[in-house]
């Protein structure tokens, strides 16, 4: 065939696109190149595998290589794409045995992102991990397992670390987490569940900054109550040891540790298109239009390496999340098959579990970001019960709403609580997608029954309070 659809990257965006294209156009040749052994795996599940709530590493795979190939997709693992030539419409590929050119009719760049370690010194020491790949998850789980506990070594031959060697060592007793974002908080729970003395370092004054002050304060309190030693407003200056990690040096002093996890963020993998006319935005991710198309004809981008338009600002943004990647990939696959489908907009909707505390966020939460986008932000934070007060199980639910003072439009919000709080963020995400004002949010006909919600859901209570402030303006 003369016009294969070539996909670079075999995870969420890449395989969603490949599968959708093949389903819609069975005669189209679809080729996927993945530089590792792993495809279609759940990054988000790794902390829960390490904690022990997920039994086997294999359980984190969404699709096996055999399942992909059964769909008629030509999958090549352990094949690294070295370069893209838009003029000849080819990519240069290095496989285990040879290097070759592959032509394409359409090309999807779905190369994901990589974990940051700079500018922290010592991240190359043994027993320092970034939780961005399954190899690290396998190693940490084995290291933490006490002698005699069976360890899933995943016998498909994918893991490139010596799992048994980690398991044969004495388990660590003290661990340092550098970074209090999603991964840091989730891994703090996993480490505490394994009985480790856990130190969490965060440069800013609160963990999970994208969730705002109200949620960040509650997360900090929850972590402290669970026995996590918090070092907030504290920069780590280096990791030290003789071959292996032995201590963390920070602004508040040194702590001896047996294991360190660095989770200070990720950056998009765009080096592959650096020498082409494919443009990258201010975020460093690839610029795309409403159909995922880049600035070069025939080349698309999706997932953690690509920007998408924000539903509130209408401007390009980079929010690397799983649903975003899957949805964009699926839309691009349909477009390439001949039926154009927009990739949709993003709101940065995310949820987080910190022990028993559930947290959610969506839209513009930070006032400075809202002002930069041309809005005049105003916000209110309220706490209300999650169920009718007389019904067992009710818990405080804290809701923060942010709106534009001039138009009354809802800009974003956060939620935290212990009783089904996180899922309530979907109401706010839907309201953002519909461009609702706070008054319109307050008038939503949300469901009520004592086991599920009070008559006035916490989201509606927050809308009432914020609406009153807007009325006074």
C-alpha positions in Angstrom: 0.0 0.0 0.0 1.2 3.5 -0.8 -0.1 5.6 2.0 0.4 3.9 5.4 -0.8 5.6 8.5 2.4 5.6 10.7 2.2 6.1 14.4 5.2 7.0 16.6 4.4 5.8 20.1 2.4 2.8 21.3 0.6 4.1 24.4 -2.7 5.9 24.9 -2.8 8.4 22.0 -0.9 6.2 19.5 -2.9 3.0 19.9 -6.2 4.8 20.2 -5.5 6.4 16.8 -4.2 3.3 15.2 -7.2 1.2 16.4 -9.8 3.8 15.4 -8.3 4.3 11.9 -8.1 0.5 11.3 -11.7 0.1 12.5 -13.0 2.8 10.2 -10.8 2.0 7.2 -9.9 -1.7 7.4 -7.9 -1.6 4.1 -5.6 1.2 5.3 -2.1 0.0 6.4 -1.5 1.1 10.0 2.0 0.8 11.4 3.0 1.6 15.0 6.6 2.0 16.2 7.3 1.8 20.0 10.8 2.1 21.2 10.2 0.1 24.4 8.6 -3.3 25.1 5.7 -1.7 26.9 2.5 -0.6 25.2 -0.8 0.8 26.3 -0.1 0.7 30.1 -1.7 2.6 33.0 0.8 5.2 34.3 -1.8 6.2 36.9 -2.0 2.7 38.4 1.7 2.4 39.3 1.4 3.8 42.8 -1.4 1.4 43.6 0.6 -1.5 42.3 3.5 -0.5 44.6 1.0 -0.1 47.5 -0.3 -3.6 46.8 -3.8 -2.8 45.8 -3.1 -4.0 42.2 -1.7 -7.5 42.3 0.3 -7.9 39.2 2.2 -5.5 36.9 0.5 -7.1 34.0 -2.9 -5.9 35.3 -1.8 -2.4 34.3 -1.8 -3.3 30.6 -4.8 -2.1 28.7 -3.8 -4.0 25.5 -1.4 -6.8 24.9 0.8 -6.9 21.8 -1.3 -9.9 20.6 -4.5 -7.9 21.0 -3.1 -5.0 18.9 -1.9 -7.3 16.2 -5.3 -9.1 16.1 -6.8 -5.7 15.0 -4.7 -5.8 11.9 -2.2 -3.2 13.2 1.5 -3.7 12.3 3.1 -3.2 15.7 6.8 -2.9 16.1 8.1 -2.8 19.6 11.8 -2.1 20.4 11.8 0.2 17.3 13.0 3.7 17.8 12.1 6.4 15.3 15.3 8.5 14.9 14.0 11.2 12.5 11.2 12.6 10.5 11.6 13.9 6.9 8.4 15.8 5.9 9.7 16.4 2.4 10.1 12.8 1.5 7.3 11.7 3.9 9.5 9.2 5.6 10.7 8.4 9.1 14.0 6.8 9.9 13.7 3.8 12.2 16.2 1.8 14.2 15.1 -1.7 15.1 17.0 -4.5 17.0 18.7 -5.7 13.9 18.7 -2.9 11.3 18.0 0.7 10.5 15.6 1.6 7.7 13.3 4.2 6.1 9.5 4.0 6.5 7.2 6.0 4.2 4.0 7.4 5.4 0.8 8.9 4.0 -0.2 10.3 7.4 2.0 10.5 10.5 1.0 10.7 14.1 3.6 11.9 16.7 2.5 10.4 20.0 5.9 10.3 21.8 4.6 11.2 25.2 6.7 13.0 27.9 9.7 12.3 30.1 10.2 12.8 33.8 12.3 15.7 35.0 15.2 15.3 37.3 17.2 18.5 36.7 18.4 20.6 38.5 18.6 18.1 41.4 22.1 16.6 41.7 22.5 12.9 42.5 19.5 11.5 40.6 21.8 9.0 38.8 22.5 7.2 42.1 21.1 3.7 42.6 17.8 3.5 44.4 16.7 6.9 43.1 13.6 6.5 40.9 11.1 8.5 38.8 7.7 6.9 38.7 7.2 7.4 34.9 7.8 3.9 33.6 6.8 0.3 34.5 10.5 -0.7 35.0 10.6 1.6 38.0 7.3 0.3 39.4 8.6 -3.3 39.2 11.9 -2.4 40.9 10.2 -0.4 43.7 7.6 -3.0 44.4 10.2 -5.7 44.7 12.5 -3.5 46.8 9.7 -2.8 49.3 8.4 -6.4 49.5 9.5 -8.1 52.7 11.4 -11.4 52.4 9.1 -14.3 51.7 6.5 -12.2 49.9 5.9 -13.4 46.4 6.9 -10.7 43.8 5.4 -10.5 40.4 8.4 -10.4 38.1 6.2 -10.3 35.0 7.5 -13.2 32.9 6.7 -11.6 29.5 10.3 -10.4 29.4 9.5 -6.7 29.4 11.2 -5.7 32.7 14.7 -4.5 32.2 15.6 -4.4 35.9 16.7 -7.4 38.0 13.5 -7.7 40.1 14.9 -10.6 42.1 18.0 -8.7 43.0 15.9 -5.9 44.5 13.7 -8.4 46.3 16.8 -10.1 47.8 17.9 -7.0 49.6 16.6 -5.7 52.9 13.6 -3.5 52.3 14.1 0.2 52.8 13.0 1.8 56.0 13.2 5.5 55.1 12.2 7.1 51.9 12.3 10.7 50.5 9.8 12.0 47.9 11.0 15.1 46.1 7.9 16.9 44.8 4.4 17.1 46.2 2.4 16.8 43.0 0.1 14.0 41.9 2.8 11.3 41.9 4.4 12.5 45.2 1.1 12.4 47.1 0.0 9.1 45.7 3.4 7.5 46.4 3.4 8.9 50.0 0.3 6.8 50.6 1.9 3.8 49.0 5.1 4.1 51.1 3.2 4.7 54.3 1.0 1.6 53.6 4.3 -0.3 53.4 5.4 1.0 56.8 8.2 3.3 55.6 9.2 6.5 57.3 8.3 8.9 54.6 9.6 12.4 54.0 7.9 14.6 51.3 9.7 17.7 50.0 7.8 20.5 48.2 9.3 23.7 47.0 6.1 25.7 47.4 4.2 26.1 50.7 1.5 23.5 49.8 1.4 20.2 48.0 -0.6 19.8 44.7 -0.4 23.5 43.6 -2.8 23.1 40.6 -5.6 22.3 43.1 -5.4 25.7 44.9 -5.0 26.7 48.5 -8.1 25.1 50.0 -7.3 21.7 48.7 -3.6 22.0 49.2 -4.1 22.8 52.9 -6.4 19.8 53.3 -3.9 17.5 51.5 -1.1 18.7 53.8 -3.2 18.1 56.9 -4.1 14.6 55.7 -0.5 13.7 54.9 0.7 14.9 58.3 -2.1 12.9 60.1 -1.0 9.8 58.2 2.5 10.2 59.5 4.2 11.7 56.5 7.0 14.1 57.4 6.3 17.2 55.4 9.1 19.6 54.3 7.0 22.4 52.7 8.5 25.5 51.3 11.7 23.5 51.2 14.0 23.1 48.2 16.1 19.9 47.8 19.6 20.9 47.0 20.9 17.4 46.2 20.9 13.6 46.7 24.0 12.1 48.1 25.6 8.7 48.5 28.4 6.4 47.5 26.9 4.7 44.5 23.5 4.4 46.2 21.3 7.0 47.7 22.2 7.7 51.4 20.8 11.1 52.2 18.8 14.0 51.0 20.3 17.5 51.4 17.7 20.2 51.6 17.3 23.8 52.9 16.1 22.5 56.3 18.9 20.0 56.7 19.9 16.5 55.8 17.9 13.3 56.2 19.3 9.8 55.8 17.2 7.7 53.4 17.3 4.3 51.8 15.3 5.2 48.7 14.3 8.4 46.9 11.5 9.2 44.5 11.8 12.3 42.3 8.5 13.6 41.0 9.1 17.2 40.1 7.2 17.2 36.8 7.4 16.1 33.1 8.3 17.6 29.8 7.0 16.7 26.3 9.1 14.6 24.0 9.4 16.8 21.0 13.1 16.3 20.0 12.0 14.1 17.1 10.5 17.1 15.2 13.0 19.7 16.4 14.7 20.0 13.0 11.4 20.1 11.1 8.8 22.8 10.4 6.5 21.3 13.0 6.0 24.1 15.5 6.0 23.9 19.3 4.2 26.3 21.5 5.3 28.2 24.6 4.8 25.1 26.7 7.3 23.2 24.6 4.7 20.9 23.3 3.6 20.6 19.7 1.1 23.0 18.3 -2.0 21.4 16.9 -5.3 22.6 15.4 -8.8 21.4 16.3 -8.2 18.2 14.4 -4.8 17.4 16.0 -3.0 18.5 12.8 0.4 20.2 13.3 1.9 23.0 11.2 3.2 20.5 8.6 0.8 18.9 6.2 0.1 15.2 6.9 1.6 15.2 10.4 -0.5 15.0 13.5 0.3 15.1 17.2 -1.5 13.9 20.3 -1.1 13.0 23.9 1.5 14.3 26.3 3.7 15.8 23.5 0.9 18.0 22.1 -1.0 21.2 23.0 -4.8 21.5 22.8 -7.1 24.4 23.2 -8.4 25.3 26.7 -12.2 25.3 27.0 -12.1 28.5 29.2 -9.5 30.6 27.5 -9.8 29.3 24.0 -6.0 29.4 23.9 -3.4 26.6 23.4 -2.5 24.8 26.7 -0.6 21.7 27.7 -2.2 19.5 30.3 -0.9 16.0 30.0 -3.6 13.6 31.1 -4.8 10.1 30.1 -8.3 11.0 28.8 -6.9 13.8 26.8 -4.5 11.5 25.1 -7.0 8.7 24.4 -9.7 11.1 23.2 -7.4 13.0 20.8 -5.9 9.8 19.5 -9.3 8.4 18.7 -10.4 11.5 16.9 -7.2 11.7 14.8 -7.7 8.0 13.8 -11.1 8.8 12.6 -9.9 11.9 10.8 -7.1 10.0 9.0 -9.7 7.4 8.0 -11.6 10.0 6.1 -14.2 11.3 8.5 -12.8 14.4 10.3 -13.5 14.5 14.0 -12.3 17.4 16.3 -10.1 16.4 19.2 -12.1 18.5 21.6 -10.9 21.1 24.2 -9.4 20.6 27.6 -10.2 21.9 31.0 -7.4 20.3 33.0 -10.0 18.2 34.9 -8.2 15.9 37.3 -8.8 14.0 40.5 -6.4 12.8 43.2 -6.6 10.5 46.2 -4.6 11.4 49.3 -5.3 8.6 51.7 -9.1 9.0 52.5 -9.2 12.5 51.1 -10.6 12.8 47.5 -9.7 15.9 45.5 -10.8 17.3 42.2 -10.0 20.4 40.1 -11.0 21.8 36.7 -10.6 25.0 34.7 -8.8 28.1 35.8 -8.2 28.0 39.6 -5.3 30.3 40.0 -6.2 34.0 40.0 -3.0 35.1 38.3 -3.6 32.7 35.4 -7.2 33.9 35.1 -6.0 37.5 35.0 -3.4 36.7 32.4 -6.3 35.2 30.3 -8.2 38.5 30.5 -10.6 37.7 33.3 -11.3 39.5 36.5 -11.4 36.5 38.9 -13.5 36.3 42.1 -13.9 33.2 44.2 -15.6 31.7 47.2 -14.9 28.6 49.2 -17.7 26.8 51.1 -18.0 23.6 53.1 -21.2 21.6 53.1 -22.3 18.1 53.8 -22.0 15.4 51.2 -25.4 13.8 52.2 -28.5 14.8 54.1 -27.4 15.5 57.7 -29.6 12.9 59.2 -28.3 10.1 56.9 -25.2 8.1 58.0 -22.0 8.7 56.2 -22.2 12.4 55.5 -18.8 14.2 55.4 -17.7 17.8 54.9 -17.1 18.7 51.3 -15.1 21.8 50.5 -15.9 23.5 47.2 -14.0 26.5 45.7 -15.5 28.2 42.7 -13.8 30.8 40.5 -15.7 33.1 38.2 -15.3 36.2 36.1 -16.6 39.2 37.9 -17.6 41.1 34.8 -19.5 38.3 33.0 -20.4 36.0 35.8 -19.0 33.1 33.8 -17.7 30.1 35.7 -13.9 29.8 35.2 -13.0 26.8 37.3 -13.2 25.1 40.7 -11.9 22.6 43.2 -13.5 20.0 45.5 -12.1 18.0 48.5 -13.8 15.7 50.9 -14.0 12.1 52.0 -17.4 11.0 50.7 -17.5 10.8 46.9 -16.2 14.3 46.6 -13.9 13.9 43.6 -16.5 12.7 41.2 -18.5 15.9 41.8 -15.8 17.8 39.8 -17.5 16.4 36.7 -20.4 18.7 37.3 -18.1 21.7 37.1 -16.2 20.3 34.1 -19.5 20.0 32.2 -20.5 23.5 33.2 -17.2 24.8 31.9 -17.7 23.0 28.6 -21.2 24.6 28.3 -19.9 28.1 29.1 -22.3 28.4 32.1 -22.4 31.4 34.4 -22.5 30.9 38.1 -26.2 31.8 38.1 -26.8 29.1 35.5 -24.8 26.6 37.5 -26.9 27.4 40.6 -30.1 26.6 38.6 -28.9 23.1 37.5 -31.4 20.4 38.4 -29.0 18.1 40.2 -30.2 14.8 41.8 -31.2 14.6 45.4 -31.8 11.7 47.7 -30.5 11.4 51.3 -27.9 8.6 50.7 -26.4 10.6 47.8 -26.7 14.3 48.4 -28.5 17.0 50.5 -31.2 18.9 48.7 -28.6 21.5 47.9 -25.6 19.7 46.6 -22.3 21.2 47.8 -21.7 22.5 44.3 -25.0 24.3 44.3 -24.3 25.8 47.7 -21.0 27.2 46.4 -22.7 28.6 43.4 -25.3 30.3 45.6 -22.6 31.9 47.8 -20.5 33.0 44.9 -23.6 34.2 43.0 -24.4 36.5 46.0 -21.0 38.0 45.8 -21.4 38.7 42.1 -24.8 40.2 42.7 -23.2 42.7 45.1 -20.5 43.8 42.6 
